[in-house]
Amino acid sequence: MRGRLRSTDERLIDDDLTELADELSMRLYATMGHRVYLLSRPDIIQLTKSYIDDLHTEDQDAICWLIWDLFQEGMQLEFG
């Protein structure tokens, strides 16, 4: 899976960023299970680098933050 470019500049639109972050977070969760809740942002960057290395640097950073935030919310929902 690669980032899709649908905007007029090099950056992805917000919907595409969210969609890509959702997909990557689901793949990580499917592979790692509850251990994703222990991942730090640098861990997430390392695990997703090959999927997002063709994106603008700011988009890469945004996707990692979105994934980390999804995992934090998931942990709160699962464990209170």
N, C-alpha and C positions, 0 to 999 in steps of 0.2 A: 504494500500500500504506500502510496506517495501522496504528498500534499497536492491538492488541485488549486490551480491559479484561476480565479474568476473575477479578480478585481482589476482596476486599471493600472495599478502600480505593482510592485513586487510583493506586497503584503496580502495575506489572506483576509477575506471578510470574516466578521465575528462568527457567523453561522458555520463557516467552514472550520474555523479554529475549534469551536465547540464540538462539532461533529468528529473531527480528528482526535481530539482529546478524549471524547467518550469512547471511541473505537479502541484507541490504544489502552485506555484504562480497563476496558472489558477484557482485552487480550491479556494484559498483565494479571488481572484478577483470575482469569481462567487458568493461567499457568501457575501462579503463585498462591492463590487462595488468600487466606487471612494474613499471610506474611506481607502483603502489599501495604498494610497499615504501618509497618515498621520502616518503610522506605523513606529516605530523606530525599530532598530535591536533587542533590548530586547523583543519588542512586537512580532516580527516575530519568535524569538527563542521560546517564550512561546506558540505561536499558532501552531508551527510545531513540538514541542518536541515529542509528542506521535508518530509521523510518522518517526522520524529520530533517536530516542533514542538508536536504536540498531547499529548505525553506529559509526565508529571511531570518536573521538572527533574533530579531524581536519576536517573531512568530514562534520560533523554537522556545524561547524563554516563556512566552505566554502559555504555550501548550504544556510545558512542564509544571508551571504554576497551577493550571487548570486541573491537571491530573492529580497533583499533590492535594489540592483542595477537595477534589472528589473523594479521594481516599480518606481524608480527615473527616469529611461528612459521613462517609460510609461507616467509619469506625465509631463515630458518635451514635449513629442509628443502631448499629449492631450491639454495641457494648454499653451504651448509655453514657 
